[in-house]
Amino acid sequence: MQRWVSIVLGVIAIALALALAWQGMSHWRPPKLEVDASTDGGLERDSALTFDFDGSSFEPVAPREIRDGGAGFTMPDGTVPPPLAPSAPRLVRFGVVLVTYAGAEDAPRGSRNKHDALELAQKLAAQAKGDFHAAVRHGDDGSGDDVGSMRRGVLEPAPEYVLFSLPASGVSDPVDTPRGYWIVKRIE
């Protein structure tokens, strides 16, 4: 008897979840997307985008770099990242030293404040230029000598510009990201 009650309740819960999802999706329409054809013919980060959310009007949307202006959207000097050079690679393999701070994504409780994190990141960046592996050992969880490959268009503008502008084997200064300060080494 208990088994049948559990099965019936499970079926009711699934049906309710599906009904709620269906109801929520019945009013949603995917946004229409227009891409400025003057940009390489593809979806580049600097493309002029327009979204149609209500089906009746088009409203221009400012580029994300200008609109957000937070961690990952400005260079260390506070400027908007310049566009990547056409010769910049489309895919790079890299390592990263991560220095988290309170308020960063997935930062553990009791994380250091942002000022202390920047001081540590600057020390680790100086160390990383001579011995990247040693800097990785002193970085926070998430640091690695080789964290894999990354395609352009995935990261926020500032860390993307820094990573894709580095020469092979180059090591960056700290760059603020939503996850904390990154010091990156481009492997290839």
Summary of the structure (lengths in Angstrom):
residues: 188
radius of gyration: 22.1
end to end distance: 62.6
largest distance: 69.4
contacts: 497
relative contact order: 0.16
helix: 32%
strand: 20%
